[in-house]
Amino acid sequence: MATAATKKKSYDIHQISRTSNAFINIFFWFYSALCVIPLLLIVGVSLSDERQVLINGYKFWPEKFSLEAYKFLLEDWQPVVQSYGVSLFVTVFGTIVAVVMMALYAYPISRRDFKHRNLFAFIMFFTILFSGGLVPFYLMYAQVLDMKNTLLVLMAPFFVQGFYVLILRTFFMNSIPVELLESAKIDGAGELRIFFKIVLPLSLPVLASVGLLVTLGYWNDWFLSLLFITDNETISIQFRMYEALLDIQYLSSNSQAYSAILQANPSFQMPSETVRMAMAIVGVGPIIFAYPFFQRYFIQGLTVGAVKG
């Protein structure tokens, strides 16, 4: 006869009950829906007829399909494609350089045997609390460094960001075993080899997280184009969409300018609500593919960075 102890189901303090698991799943399904539903609404409105939107309001499924918003936005498609190329290059190249530079700064200040690590950590922390202001920032890049109308000026201000440096430093201090670094030194590895062959492969989770945030910062930036770009060839896609929005607002508020356009082209109908949604779709475009890319390396970094006994 089995004893009561063997009949009693073992209980794990870390185990989640079925009720709690169901509640957590429902909560995250609901939260995910709140994130996805607005995007579906934007897509539906961008594919709708402007008159139907003005009469009946926003609908998830267009009452009358229309591509006029995209035709209006992409009528002069060459500058849009050029701005896409600028944003893609700045985002990809800038993210790679920024992550490497910040990791190179964070690694020495994470080493307890580095004599001046507290000084350099304070310098980086100080930049989070205080900044030089907009005027010195503009004068430095526009006049001192003479970077106006260059791709470098769209990347350089984001190369080193204090908050991300401190995140990397914390990860290096808490997640990279000191014994591993010491054993590599005993085997004859130099600091650069230790950094690139050992530290970076073990730090893929934090590098992927920082890389994703930096990527979003580069892709969504339009302010640097407003400050430093005066030609029509080096502006980012976000700033070009911003200019298109300003043009639409101007035509909507200036009846004389709109009347002049109608006299030249009586069949012209300027979309307003639908073109705003189309601008959001065009602007968000390729950045959606960054999420699965970084998620892949994030999961891979979790397995590579595991300490095995």
Secondary structure, 3 states (H helix, E strand, C coil): CCCHHHHCCCCCCCCCCHHHHHHHHHHHHHHHHHHHHHHHHHHHHHCECHHHHHHHCCCCCCCCECCHHHHHHCCCHHHHHHHHHHHHHHHHHHHHHHHHHHHHHHHHHHCCCCCCHHHHHHHHHHHHHCCCCHHHHHHHHHHHCCCCCCCHHHCHHHCCCHHHHHHHHHHHHHHCCHHHHHHHHHCCCCHHHHHHHHHHHHCHHHHHHHHHHHHHHHHHCCHHHHHHCCCCCCCCHHHHHHHHHHHHHHHHHCHHHHHHHHHHCCCCCCCCHHHHHHHHHHHHHHHHHHHHHHHHHHHHHHHHCCCCC
